[in-house]
Amino acid sequence: MLAINVCQKARLSRDPRFDGQFFTAVKTTGIYCRSICPVFPPKEQNVVYFATAIECAGAGYRPCLRCRPDSAPNSSAWKGINTTLDRAISLINAGALQGGTLPELASRLGISDRYLRQLFTRHLGISPKSYALYQQCLFAKQLLHQTDLPITQVALASGFASVRRFNDCFVSQLKLTPSSLRKSSKSHANTLQLLLYYRPPFAWDTMQKILNGRAVKGLEWCDSQRYGRTFDWLGSRGSFTATHEAINNRFIVTLDVDAVSHLKPIINNIRRVLDLDVDIAAVEQDISPCFSADTQINSGVRLPGIWTMFEAGIRAILGQQISVEAARNLVTTLVASLGEKLADDQYLFPTAAVIATSELDFLSIPKSRKQTLRVLAEHYVAGESPNDADQWLALKGIGPWTVQYAKMRGLSDPNIFLAGDLGVKKALPTLAPQFSPQQASPWQSYLTFQLWSQL
């Protein structure tokens, strides 16, 4: 939790850099707000500050209908309270308890379900299931505000099995009814438009340059203000286009999806790909001592992600020891040859099963590299912890650079320093003479992209 005097100044100034880092609850109204709420600020004696929205709800406050706390940027995924708790929260936000049980989640974390409950009670004051339910309701509230989906579809997209259960939980958790938030009864099939906020600064020009330089025709599209792509995620297929709106510190995301049952994990992955949830100002404060005194770091540089770990691995293998343009051309050929075609000349990224059984004769690369692609695909088809990239080192043709690059962009691991990368080597003179990568922990990935941005 931020210091009280910081919260006081931030809410009075409505500084967007603190949006989502704390919430303001007003005793006289029973409502909690974001730090940027446009309403006239209440008196300090009537205010209580909380670190998270769930703590506000636990204290009996309901969300503001003006600033919509459900739209606030998420808190940093690396709060440092407890690594296991942070990972549990991340998995629950991705829907782990919608399609699984608490013991299954605890098993994934390598702990008992009793200890998992203790962590949530100690740090958040609620159980894991209560946390998951409140997040489902907040996501439903966002859909009710920002889309024209029918309430039945909103319930399904938020992880509820029935409208009755949805209505009961919505009222008990938020002290509001779904129908009271519905602006329109119109429906536009499964085409949605959502607003995804971030805390500034955001160096969109730098991210756009990276995404555009690697954009694969038919799979991705990118221009000065937009980035989009197709996806196949947890059985839901579709595409999204994210348009940057710098003046409001947000992206307007237009999403076409064939099934809304996994909508929340899809939105979470879009947030990860665009790196919307990091507290970039805090990161830059930590990594700035790594640079020499006469070097000005580029503010707002974030980690552009790749949609899946498997795709990141395939792209990294194809990018070994060649230029960015040559790698992009190879990936484009792979997608056009093996990707499933959608409407309007769009393709899905090829599945592991398809790549594993292909001879890959259409790729002008050495046979050994084709075999490496098939070996990684077979590893995914086997399905034993395929996203554990450290296991890839046992696969022939995959070395540390490939693993590190895939983790940095496929998992958005914040602590990867690509010391062997040619671009990083060229930019190293901008660092302080006695620099050690460990100085930048746990933000070595951001240091890597900072160095690339200095070129």
N, C-alpha and C positions, 0 to 999 in steps of 0.2 A: 504494500500500500504506500502511495506517495505521502509525503509529509502534509499535514493539514494546511500549513500556510501556502504550500504549492497548489493544493486543490482550490483554496480560496481565490488565489490570483487567477488560476486557469479558468474557473467557471465565470468569473466576472469579466475576463477578457475574451471569453469564448474562443480561446486559442485552439485551432483544430489539431495541433500537434499532440494534445492531451486527450483527444476524442477516443473513448474506449478504454483509457487507462484507469479511470475511476468513474463512479456514478454518484449523482447528488440526489439524496432523498429529502423530501420536504415534509416535515412533521405535520404541518397544518392542512395539507391537502392529501396526504397519503400516496403521493406520486413520486416516482424516481425518474431522473432525466440524465441525458448526456451532458458533457461539459459545454457543448455548443448550442444548447437549447435556446431558441429565439425568444422565449417568454421573458417578461421582466424578472430579473433575478430576485429571489426571496431574501429576506433578512438572514444574516448569518446565524442568529440564535435559533432559527427555525430549520436549520440544515444539518443533515448527517451525511458523511461521506462513506462510500463502500467501494471496495476494489473490484467487485464483479456484480453483474446483474442478478445472479442467483442469490447473493447475500441480501440484496435489496428485497427480493421476493420473500426470502426467509424471514425478514423482519416485518413483513406485512404490507409492503408497498407495491403498487401496480405501475406498469410502464406508462410513460407519457405518450399521448397521442399526437403531440406536436413534433417532438424531436425523434421519436421512435427508437428507443434504445436497442431494439432488435437489429437495426441497421448500422450500429456503431462498429468500427473496426474491432476485430477480436484483440484480446490481450496478447502480448508476445507469447509465442509457443515455448519460449525458453525462459521462464520466470525465475528459475533457480530455486524454487521452494523444495521440490522433490522431483527427481527425474522420472520416477515411476508414476507419480501423480500426473505430471505433465503429459506423459505418453498415454495414460489412461484417458485423460480428458480429450486428447487428440483422437483416440480411437472411438470414444463415445460420440464425439462430434461428427465423426465419419459414419456413424450408424451401427456401431458394434453391438449395441444392446437392442436394436430393432430387429436384427435377424439372428441374434445369439443370446446366450444366457450369461449371467454374472460369473459363474464358475469358468465358462469358456473364455471370457475376457481375462479373468485372473490368470488362467493357464497361459494365455498369450503373453502376459506380462511376467510370467515366471514367479508368481506369488500366490498365496491363498486368497479365496474370496473374502475371508474374514479380515485379513490384513488390508485388502483393498477397501472394504467398508470403513475400516479404521482411518485410513488415509483421508477419505472424503469427509468423514465426520470431524476429524481433527482440523483440517485446513479449510473446508467449506461449510461445515456445520450441517450437512445433509448426506443422504445415502447416494451411491452411484445411480441407482434407478430414479431417484427424485431429480438428480441433476439432469439425467438424460431426458426425462419427461418435460422438464422446464425448457430445455433447449429445443425439443420438438415443438412446444407451444410458441416459443419465440420465432422459430422458423415459419410456422403456420401464420403467425401474425404478419410477418414480412410478406408472405404470399398474398394474404388478404388485402394488405395495403397496396401492393405494387403490381398485382396481376389481376386478370379477369377469370382465373380458374374457378369453376364451380366449387362450392364448399366441400362437396363429396371428394373432388379431386385434391383439394387442399389437404383434407384429412389423410388421404392415401399417400400423398407426397411427403407428408410430415411423419409418416410411420405409424399411423393409427389404423387399426383393423376395422373400425366402424365409425360412422358419423356420431352415433350416440356417445361412444367412448370419447371421441374427439371433443364434442360439446361439453361434456362433464369435466374433462381435464382442463380445457381452455378456461372455463369459468372458475374452477377451483385454483388454478395456477396464476391466472392473470386478472381475475375479477372483472372480466369482460366477456361478452358473448361474440362468437364469430360473426353473426349477422349484423351486429352493431358496427363492425369495421368494414363490411362489404360496401364498396363504393358503386359497384355496377354488377348487374346480373349477366352481362354479356360474356360470351366465351369465344376465344380465338383458338380452338383446338388445343394443341400443346405448344404453341408459340408464346413464349413468356418474355417479359422485359423486367429486369431487376437492377437495382442500384447497389453497387458494391463500393463501400467507402474505404479509405485508407488514411493514415496519418502522414502529413507531409513532413519532409520534402520527398518528392518522387521524380527521379530523373528519367522521365518517359522517353526523351530523345535517345538516351543511352540504351535503354531496354529495347526500344523500337528498332534501333540499328542492329542489335544482336538478333532479335527475332526475325527481322526482315532479311538479314543476310543468310539466314539458315532456313527460311520458309520453303516448304516443299509444295510444289504446285499440285493442286488437287486435294491436298491434305490440310494446308494452312493458307491463310491470306493475311496480308499485312500492308498497311499504308501509314501515312504520317500520324493518324489519330486512332487507328484500329488494329486489332489483332484478333484473328479467329481461326477455328479449326474444326474438323470432324472428330468424333470420339465414339468409342464403344466401352461403356463403363458399367460394370456390374449387371450386364444384360440390357442396359438402356443405350440406345443409339441416337445420335443426333449431331448437332453442331452448335457452336456459339460464336458470336462476334462481340468483342469488348471494345467499346469506344471510350477513349480517355476524355474526361471533362475536368481539366486542371483547375478551373475556377471554383469548382465545388468539391475538389479532392475526392473524386470518385470515378468509377467506370460504369457506363450504361451497358448492361449485358443483355443482348437479345439471344434467346436460347430456343432452339427447336429440338424437341426430344420426343421419341416415340412412346415412352412410358415414364410417368412421373414418380413411380414408386421409389426410385433412388435419386430423387432430385437433390436432396441435401448433400449427399456425398459428391455429386457432380459439382454443385456450387462451391463446396469446400475445395475441390481440386482446382477449379478455376482460380480461386483465391490463392492457392499455392503456386500455380503456374505464373501468376502475375505478382506474387510475393506481396500481398496486400496487408499481411498481419504483423509484419516485423516492426519494431520500434526503431526505425532507421537512425533517428537522432542519437539514441543510446548506443547503437552499434558504432556509429562514426566517432563518438566520443572515446570509445574503447580502442579503436584501431588507429586513430590519428597519431598517437605517439610513435607508431611504426615508421612514419614518414619523416624525412629530413625537414628541417625548419623552413626551408625555402620552397617546399612543395605544397601546393594547395590541393587538398583532396576534392574530388568531384562529389558534391552533396547529392544525396538521394539515389545513389547507385544500388540497385537491388539484384536479386537472383532470378533471372528468367528461367522458368521450369520447363520440363518436357512432360507430356501428359502421363506417361507410365514409365516405370523402371525398365520394363522390357524394351520399350521403344528407345529409351535413353541408351541402353546397352547396345542395341543394334546400330544406332547412329554413331555411337562412340567407336565401335569396331570398324565401321565404314570410314570413319574419319581419321583412322590411325595413319600418321606420317604423310598426310596430304593436306592441301589447302581447304579452307572452309567451302569455297565454291565447288571444288571437285567432290567433296563429301556430300554437299547438297545435291549435286547431280546424280550421284549414286543412289542416295535415298529416294530421290524422285523416280528413278528407274525402278527401284524395288517396289515402291508403292503402286506405280502404274501397272506393273507386271503381276503383282500378287495381292494387292489390296482389293477388297470388295468394293465394287463401284456403287455409289449412291446416285441420287439425282443431280443434274446440273454439273456433270463432270467432276464430282467430288468422290473421294475414296476414303475408306477406313484404312488405318495402318494394318499391315498384314499380321495375322495371328501367328503365334508360335507354332501351332500345328501345321500351318501352311508352309512356313519357312523351313521347318524341320524336314519336310518331305520333298522340297524343291531341289533341283540340281543347280539352280541359280546361274544357268548358262548365259543369261542376259546381262550379267554384271561383268564388266571388264576389270576384274581383280584377280590376284593369284588364287590358285586352288586352295591353298592353305587358309586364306582368309574366308573363302566360301565355307570351308569346313568349320571354321570358328563360328560363323553365323549359325550354321546348323547345330553345332554343339550347344550353343547358348539356348537356341530354340528348344532343343530336346530336353535341356535342363528345366525349362519352364513347363514343358509338357509333362515331365515327371512329377512336378508339383510339390517338391519337398523344399519348403522355405525358399522359393525361387528369387524373392526380392532381397535376400541376404547376399549382398554383392560380394562380401568377403569370401563366400564360397566359390565365386567365379574364378578366383585365382588358381583353383585346382583344374580349371578347364584349359585345354591346350589353345594357345593363341591369345589369351587374355592376360594382360599385365596390370600393374598398379595404376598406370595412367587411365586406362579404360575403366577400371573399377571406380577410381576417384571421381572421374568426370561423370559417370552414370549416377553415382550417389549424390553429387552436387546438384545435378539438374533433374534427375528422375525422382529423387527423394527430397530435394531441397535441403540436404544436409548442410547446416550452416558452418561446419568446421572442417572444410577441405582446402588445403593449399596445394595447388598444382605446380610444385617446384620444378618439375621437368618439362613444363609447357614452354614452347618457344616464345610465345608472347609475354609470358610472365618473366622469362629470362631477360628479354629486351627491356622490360620496364623496371627491373630490380634496382637500377641506379637511383631511382626516385626514393627508395627507402633509406632509412637511417643507416649509417655505416655498421653499427653493431646489431643490426636487425636479426631477430630469430622468429620464425613463424609462430612459435608458441606464445609470443607476445600478443598475438591477435586472437587467441582462443577466448571464447568459443566461436569466433566470427571469421575464421580463416577463409571461408568461401567468399565473404564480402571483400576481404582484402584481395583475393584473386581477381574479382571483377573490378575492383578499384584499379588494380594494375593494368588490366586490359583497357580500361577507360582512359588511362594516361597515355596510351600509344597514339 
